Amino acid sequence: MELIQKLNEIEVLLKNQHTFFKEFLTLNEASEYLDLSKSALYKMTSKKEIPFYNPGGKKIYFKKEELNNWITNARVDSSLEVELDVTSYLSRTNKNQKL
């Protein structure tokens, strides 16, 4: 039983390694890569919330680099970063009002 489990783990690793080197991902691969359900990803494409390619109007493809950028651009600032931004803004505003 343990041997079968280990083989399954190796199979998953090999599959992920294959996806690692690909420039374009299918809907299934992108779903796995982003850890989103296929239906969630498909809804995002229909709403044009995520960049994708649809050559010939059939299959949907995603450029891996664009998926990475999409994730990176959705960064949420921490409470500390927001507080520092507010403090910096107020400091600049007070200096401009004194001039």
DSSP file (Angstrom, degrees, kcal/mol; ACC not computed):
  #  RESIDUE AA STRUCTURE BP1 BP2  ACC     N-H-->O    O-->H-N    N-H-->O    O-->H-N    TCO  KAPPA ALPHA  PHI   PSI    X-CA   Y-CA   Z-CA
    1    1 A M     >        0   0    0      0, 0.0     4,-2.0     0, 0.0     5,-0.1   0.000 360.0 360.0 360.0 -44.0    0.0    0.0    0.0
    2    2 A E  H  >  +     0   0    0      1,-0.2     4,-2.3     2,-0.2     5,-0.2   0.865 360.0  55.0 -63.4 -36.7    2.8    2.4    0.9
    3    3 A L  H  > S+     0   0    0      2,-0.2     4,-2.3     1,-0.2    -1,-0.2   0.900 107.1  49.5 -64.0 -42.1    4.5    1.7   -2.4
    4    4 A I  H  > S+     0   0    0      2,-0.2     4,-2.3     1,-0.2    -1,-0.2   0.897 110.2  51.2 -64.3 -40.8    1.4    2.6   -4.4
    5    5 A Q  H  X S+     0   0    0     -4,-2.0     4,-2.1     2,-0.2    -2,-0.2   0.917 110.4  48.7 -62.6 -43.9    1.1    5.9   -2.4
    6    6 A K  H  X S+     0   0    0     -4,-2.3     4,-2.3     2,-0.2    -2,-0.2   0.900 110.5  51.0 -63.6 -41.3    4.7    6.7   -3.1
    7    7 A L  H  X S+     0   0    0     -4,-2.3     4,-2.3     2,-0.2    -1,-0.2   0.892 109.1  51.2 -63.4 -39.4    4.3    6.0   -6.8
    8    8 A N  H  X S+     0   0    0     -4,-2.3     4,-2.1     2,-0.2    -1,-0.2   0.897 109.5  50.3 -63.3 -40.3    1.2    8.2   -6.9
    9    9 A E  H  X S+     0   0    0     -4,-2.1     4,-2.2     2,-0.2    -2,-0.2   0.904 110.7  49.2 -64.0 -41.6    3.2   11.0   -5.3
   10   10 A I  H  X S+     0   0    0     -4,-2.3     4,-2.5     2,-0.2    -2,-0.2   0.895 109.2  53.1 -64.1 -40.5    6.0   10.6   -7.8
   11   11 A E  H  X S+     0   0    0     -4,-2.3     4,-2.2     2,-0.2    -2,-0.2   0.912 109.3  48.3 -61.4 -43.4    3.4   10.7  -10.6
   12   12 A V  H  X S+     0   0    0     -4,-2.1     4,-2.5     2,-0.2    -2,-0.2   0.916 111.3  50.5 -63.5 -43.4    2.0   14.0   -9.3
   13   13 A L  H  X S+     0   0    0     -4,-2.2     4,-2.1     1,-0.2    -2,-0.2   0.908 111.0  48.4 -61.5 -42.3    5.4   15.5   -9.0
   14   14 A L  H  X S+     0   0    0     -4,-2.5     4,-1.9     2,-0.2    -1,-0.2   0.888 111.0  50.6 -65.9 -38.6    6.3   14.5  -12.6
   15   15 A K  H  X S+     0   0    0     -4,-2.2     4,-1.8     1,-0.2    -2,-0.2   0.912 111.4  48.0 -64.7 -42.4    3.0   16.0  -13.9
   16   16 A N  H  X S+     0   0    0     -4,-2.5     4,-1.9     1,-0.2    -2,-0.2   0.856 108.6  54.4 -66.7 -34.9    3.7   19.2  -12.0
   17   17 A Q  H  X S+     0   0    0     -4,-2.1     4,-1.1     2,-0.2    -1,-0.2   0.890 105.6  53.1 -65.5 -38.6    7.2   19.3  -13.5
   18   18 A H  H >X S+     0   0    0     -4,-1.9     3,-0.5     1,-0.2     4,-0.5   0.918 110.7  46.8 -61.1 -44.3    5.8   19.0  -17.0
   19   19 A T  H >< S+     0   0    0     -4,-1.8     3,-0.8     1,-0.2    -1,-0.2   0.829 102.2  66.7 -66.3 -32.7    3.5   22.0  -16.3
   20   20 A F  H 3< S+     0   0    0     -4,-1.9    -1,-0.2     1,-0.2    -2,-0.2   0.847 104.9  41.9 -57.8 -36.6    6.4   23.9  -14.9
   21   21 A F  H << S+     0   0    0     -4,-1.1    -1,-0.2    -3,-0.5     2,-0.2   0.539  92.6 102.5 -92.6  -7.4    8.2   24.1  -18.2
   22   22 A K    <<  -     0   0    0     -3,-0.8    42,-0.1    -4,-0.5     3,-0.1  -0.532  54.4-159.3 -80.1 142.8    5.2   24.9  -20.4
   23   23 A E  S    S+     0   0    0     -2,-0.2    41,-2.7     1,-0.2     2,-0.4   0.855  82.0  40.1 -84.4 -39.4    4.5   28.4  -21.6
   24   24 A F  E    S-A   63   0A   0     39,-0.2     2,-0.4    40,-0.1    39,-0.2  -0.905  72.8-159.0-114.2 140.5    0.8   27.9  -22.3
   25   25 A L  E     -A   62   0A   0     37,-3.2    37,-2.4    -2,-0.4     2,-0.0  -0.901  14.4-127.5-118.2 145.3   -1.5   25.9  -20.1
   26   26 A T  E  >  -A   61   0A   0     -2,-0.4     4,-3.0    35,-0.2     5,-0.3  -0.259  39.9 -96.2 -75.3 173.4   -4.9   24.3  -20.9
   27   27 A L  H  > S+     0   0    0     33,-0.7     4,-2.4     1,-0.2     5,-0.2   0.920 127.5  48.9 -58.2 -44.4   -7.9   25.0  -18.7
   28   28 A N  H  > S+     0   0    0      2,-0.2     4,-2.0     1,-0.2    -1,-0.2   0.927 113.7  45.3 -62.3 -45.3   -7.3   21.9  -16.7
   29   29 A E  H  > S+     0   0    0      2,-0.2     4,-2.9     1,-0.2    -2,-0.2   0.906 113.8  48.9 -66.3 -41.9   -3.6   22.7  -16.2
   30   30 A A  H  X S+     0   0    0     -4,-3.0     4,-2.7     2,-0.2     6,-0.2   0.889 109.2  53.9 -64.9 -38.5   -4.4   26.3  -15.3
   31   31 A S  H  X>S+     0   0    0     -4,-2.4     5,-2.2    -5,-0.3     4,-0.8   0.924 113.7  41.5 -59.7 -45.2   -7.0   25.1  -12.8
   32   32 A E  H  <5S+     0   0    0     -4,-2.0     3,-0.3     3,-0.2    -2,-0.2   0.903 114.0  52.6 -68.7 -42.0   -4.5   22.9  -11.1
   33   33 A Y  H  <5S+     0   0    0     -4,-2.9    -2,-0.2     1,-0.2    -1,-0.2   0.889 118.2  36.2 -62.0 -41.9   -1.8   25.5  -11.3
   34   34 A L  H  <5S-     0   0    0     -4,-2.7    -1,-0.2    -5,-0.2    -2,-0.2   0.524 106.3-125.4 -89.5  -6.9   -4.0   28.2   -9.6
   35   35 A D  T  <5 +     0   0    0     -4,-0.8     2,-0.3    -3,-0.3    -3,-0.2   0.911  67.4 130.7  58.6  44.4   -5.7   25.7   -7.3
   36   36 A L      < -     0   0    0     -5,-2.2    -1,-0.2    -6,-0.2    -2,-0.1  -0.892  64.2-102.2-120.4 153.7   -9.1   26.9   -8.6
   37   37 A S     >  -     0   0    0     -2,-0.3     4,-2.3     1,-0.1     5,-0.2  -0.391  29.9-119.1 -70.1 155.2  -12.0   24.7   -9.8
   38   38 A K  H  > S+     0   0    0      1,-0.2     4,-2.6     2,-0.2     5,-0.2   0.889 115.3  52.7 -62.1 -38.6  -12.4   24.5  -13.6
   39   39 A S  H  > S+     0   0    0      2,-0.2     4,-2.3     1,-0.2    -1,-0.2   0.898 108.6  49.6 -66.5 -38.7  -15.9   26.1  -13.3
   40   40 A A  H  > S+     0   0    0      2,-0.2     4,-1.9     1,-0.2    -2,-0.2   0.921 113.6  46.3 -63.6 -43.3  -14.5   29.0  -11.3
   41   41 A L  H  X S+     0   0    0     -4,-2.3     4,-1.8     1,-0.2    -2,-0.2   0.895 111.3  51.6 -66.5 -40.4  -11.8   29.6  -13.9
   42   42 A Y  H  X S+     0   0    0     -4,-2.6     4,-2.2     1,-0.2    -1,-0.2   0.891 108.7  51.2 -64.1 -39.8  -14.3   29.3  -16.7
   43   43 A K  H  X S+     0   0    0     -4,-2.3     4,-1.7     1,-0.2    -1,-0.2   0.891 107.5  53.9 -62.6 -39.2  -16.5   31.9  -15.1
   44   44 A M  H  <>S+     0   0    0     -4,-1.9     5,-3.1     1,-0.2     6,-0.7   0.867 108.9  48.4 -64.7 -35.7  -13.6   34.2  -14.8
   45   45 A T  H ><5S+     0   0    0     -4,-1.8     3,-1.0     3,-0.2    -1,-0.2   0.898 108.9  52.5 -70.7 -38.7  -12.9   33.9  -18.5
   46   46 A S  H 3<5S+     0   0    0     -4,-2.2    -2,-0.2     1,-0.3    -1,-0.2   0.823 114.0  43.5 -67.2 -28.3  -16.5   34.5  -19.4
   47   47 A K  T 3<5S-     0   0    0     -4,-1.7    -1,-0.3    -5,-0.1    -2,-0.2   0.431 111.5-125.0 -90.7  -1.0  -16.4   37.7  -17.3
   48   48 A K  T < 5 +     0   0    0     -3,-1.0    -3,-0.2    -4,-0.2    -4,-0.1   0.872  68.5 135.6  56.7  41.4  -12.9   38.6  -18.8
   49   49 A E      < +     0   0    0     -5,-3.1    -4,-0.2    -6,-0.1    -1,-0.1   0.534  66.3  39.8 -90.5  -9.6  -11.4   38.8  -15.3
   50   50 A I  S    S-     0   0    0     -6,-0.7     2,-0.2    -9,-0.1    -1,-0.1  -0.997  92.5-105.5-141.3 140.9   -8.3   36.8  -16.2
   51   51 A P        +     0   0    0      0, 0.0     2,-0.3     0, 0.0    12,-0.2  -0.453  51.2 154.5 -70.9 137.6   -6.2   36.9  -19.4
   52   52 A F        -     0   0    0     -2,-0.2     2,-0.4    10,-0.1    10,-0.2  -0.958  36.1-125.7-154.2 169.6   -6.7   33.9  -21.7
   53   53 A Y  B     -B   61   0A   0      8,-3.0     8,-2.9    -2,-0.3     0, 0.0  -0.954  14.4-176.7-124.5 142.2   -6.5   32.8  -25.4
   54   54 A N    >   -     0   0    0     -2,-0.4     3,-1.7     6,-0.2     2,-0.2  -0.535  11.3-170.9-138.4  67.7   -9.2   31.2  -27.4
   55   55 A P  G >  S-     0   0    0      0, 0.0     3,-1.1     0, 0.0     4,-0.4  -0.432  78.3  -0.1 -67.3 127.4   -7.8   30.3  -30.8
   56   56 A G  G 3  S-     0   0    0      1,-0.2     0, 0.0    -2,-0.2     0, 0.0   0.515 115.3 -87.6  74.8   3.4  -10.5   29.1  -33.2
   57   57 A G  G <  S+     0   0    0     -3,-1.7    -1,-0.2     2,-0.2     3,-0.1   0.639 109.2  90.0  73.3  14.2  -13.1   29.7  -30.5
   58   58 A K  S <  S+     0   0    0     -3,-1.1    -2,-0.1     1,-0.3    -1,-0.1   0.714  76.9  28.0-105.4 -92.2  -12.7   26.2  -29.1
   59   59 A K  S    S-     0   0    0     -4,-0.4     2,-0.4     1,-0.1    -1,-0.3  -0.356  70.1-131.0 -77.3 154.9  -10.2   25.4  -26.4
   60   60 A I        -     0   0    0     -6,-0.1   -33,-0.7    -3,-0.1     2,-0.3  -0.898  24.5-174.2-107.5 133.8   -9.1   28.0  -23.8
   61   61 A Y  E     -AB  26  53A   0     -8,-2.9    -8,-3.0    -2,-0.4     2,-0.4  -0.904   9.8-154.5-125.9 155.4   -5.4   28.5  -23.1
   62   62 A F  E     -A   25   0A   0    -37,-2.4   -37,-3.2    -2,-0.3     2,-0.6  -0.992  18.0-129.7-130.3 136.0   -3.5   30.6  -20.5
   63   63 A K  E >>  -A   24   0A   0     -2,-0.4     4,-1.9   -39,-0.2     3,-0.5  -0.771  18.9-142.6 -84.9 123.7   -0.1   32.0  -20.7
   64   64 A K  H 3> S+     0   0    0    -41,-2.7     4,-2.3    -2,-0.6     5,-0.2   0.866  98.7  54.3 -57.2 -41.7    1.7   31.0  -17.5
   65   65 A E  H 3> S+     0   0    0    -42,-0.4     4,-2.1     1,-0.2    -1,-0.3   0.882 108.3  50.2 -61.1 -38.5    3.6   34.3  -17.2
   66   66 A E  H <> S+     0   0    0     -3,-0.5     4,-2.4     2,-0.2    -1,-0.2   0.846 108.1  52.8 -70.3 -33.3    0.3   36.2  -17.5
   67   67 A L  H  X S+     0   0    0     -4,-1.9     4,-2.2     2,-0.2    -2,-0.2   0.914 109.3  49.5 -65.1 -41.8   -1.2   34.0  -14.7
   68   68 A N  H  X S+     0   0    0     -4,-2.3     4,-2.5     2,-0.2    -2,-0.2   0.911 112.3  47.5 -62.1 -42.6    1.7   34.8  -12.5
   69   69 A N  H  X S+     0   0    0     -4,-2.1     4,-2.7     2,-0.2    -2,-0.2   0.892 108.8  54.7 -65.0 -39.5    1.3   38.6  -13.2
   70   70 A W  H  < S+     0   0    0     -4,-2.4     4,-0.4     2,-0.2    -2,-0.2   0.911 111.4  44.7 -60.4 -43.0   -2.4   38.3  -12.6
   71   71 A I  H >< S+     0   0    0     -4,-2.2     3,-1.3     1,-0.2    -2,-0.2   0.939 113.7  49.8 -65.0 -47.3   -1.7   36.8   -9.1
   72   72 A T  H >< S+     0   0    0     -4,-2.5     3,-1.1     1,-0.3    -2,-0.2   0.866 106.7  54.8 -62.3 -38.2    1.0   39.4   -8.4
   73   73 A N  T 3< S+     0   0    0     -4,-2.7    -1,-0.3     1,-0.3    -2,-0.2   0.583  97.9  65.3 -74.0  -8.6   -1.2   42.3   -9.3
   74   74 A A  T <  S+     0   0    0     -3,-1.3    -1,-0.3    -4,-0.4    -2,-0.2   0.121  72.9 143.0 -98.0  20.9   -3.9   41.2   -6.9
   75   75 A R    <   -     0   0    0     -3,-1.1     2,-0.5     1,-0.1    -3,-0.1  -0.350  40.9-147.2 -65.1 139.3   -1.6   41.8   -3.9
   76   76 A V        -     0   0    0     -2,-0.0    -1,-0.1     0, 0.0    -2,-0.1  -0.939  17.5-124.0-109.5 126.1   -3.3   43.1   -0.8
   77   77 A D        -     0   0    0     -2,-0.5     2,-0.1     1,-0.1     0, 0.0  -0.347  26.2-114.9 -67.2 147.6   -1.3   45.5    1.5
   78   78 A S     >  -     0   0    0      1,-0.1     4,-2.1    -2,-0.0     5,-0.2  -0.325  28.6-106.0 -74.0 164.8   -0.9   44.6    5.1
   79   79 A S  H  > S+     0   0    0      1,-0.2     4,-2.5     2,-0.2     5,-0.2   0.880 122.2  53.8 -59.2 -39.2   -2.5   46.8    7.8
   80   80 A L  H  > S+     0   0    0      2,-0.2     4,-2.5     1,-0.2    -1,-0.2   0.915 107.3  49.9 -63.7 -43.5    1.0   48.1    8.7
   81   81 A E  H  > S+     0   0    0      2,-0.2     4,-2.3     1,-0.2    -2,-0.2   0.907 111.6  48.5 -62.8 -41.5    1.7   49.1    5.0
   82   82 A V  H  X S+     0   0    0     -4,-2.1     4,-2.5     2,-0.2    -1,-0.2   0.921 111.2  50.4 -63.1 -44.0   -1.7   50.9    4.9
   83   83 A E  H  X S+     0   0    0     -4,-2.5     4,-2.5     1,-0.2    -2,-0.2   0.908 110.9  48.5 -61.2 -42.9   -0.9   52.7    8.1
   84   84 A L  H  X S+     0   0    0     -4,-2.5     4,-2.5     2,-0.2    -1,-0.2   0.887 110.9  51.2 -65.1 -39.0    2.5   53.8    6.9
   85   85 A D  H  X S+     0   0    0     -4,-2.3     4,-2.6     2,-0.2    -2,-0.2   0.915 111.3  47.6 -63.1 -43.3    1.0   55.0    3.6
   86   86 A V  H  X S+     0   0    0     -4,-2.5     4,-2.9     2,-0.2     5,-0.2   0.927 112.4  48.9 -63.7 -45.6   -1.6   57.1    5.5
   87   87 A T  H  X S+     0   0    0     -4,-2.5     4,-2.1     1,-0.2    -2,-0.2   0.913 112.8  47.8 -61.1 -43.5    1.1   58.5    7.8
   88   88 A S  H  X S+     0   0    0     -4,-2.5     4,-2.3     2,-0.2    -1,-0.2   0.912 112.6  49.0 -63.9 -43.2    3.3   59.4    4.9
   89   89 A Y  H  X S+     0   0    0     -4,-2.6     4,-2.6     1,-0.2    -2,-0.2   0.932 111.8  48.0 -63.1 -46.4    0.4   61.0    3.0
   90   90 A L  H  X S+     0   0    0     -4,-2.9     4,-2.5     1,-0.2    -1,-0.2   0.876 110.3  53.0 -63.3 -37.0   -0.7   63.0    6.1
   91   91 A S  H  X S+     0   0    0     -4,-2.1     4,-1.8    -5,-0.2    -1,-0.2   0.923 111.8  44.7 -63.3 -45.2    2.9   64.2    6.6
   92   92 A R  H  X S+     0   0    0     -4,-2.3     4,-2.1     2,-0.2    -2,-0.2   0.894 112.9  51.7 -65.8 -40.0    3.2   65.4    3.0
   93   93 A T  H  X S+     0   0    0     -4,-2.6     4,-1.9     1,-0.2    -2,-0.2   0.907 109.0  49.7 -64.6 -42.7   -0.2   67.1    3.2
   94   94 A N  H  X S+     0   0    0     -4,-2.5     4,-1.3     1,-0.2    -1,-0.2   0.885 110.1  50.9 -64.5 -38.4    0.7   68.9    6.4
   95   95 A K  H  X S+     0   0    0     -4,-1.8     4,-0.8     1,-0.2    -1,-0.2   0.908 110.5  49.2 -64.7 -42.0    3.9   70.2    4.8
   96   96 A N  H  < S+     0   0    0     -4,-2.1     3,-0.3     1,-0.2    -1,-0.2   0.839 108.7  53.0 -67.6 -33.2    2.1   71.4    1.7
   97   97 A Q  H  < S+     0   0    0     -4,-1.9    -1,-0.2     1,-0.2    -2,-0.2   0.803 105.0  55.0 -72.6 -28.4   -0.5   73.3    3.8
   98   98 A K  H  <        0   0    0     -4,-1.3    -1,-0.2     1,-0.2    -2,-0.2   0.717 360.0 360.0 -77.1 -20.7    2.2   75.1    5.8
   99   99 A L     <        0   0    0     -4,-0.8    -1,-0.2    -3,-0.3    -2,-0.2   0.485 360.0 360.0 -76.9 360.0    3.8   76.5    2.6
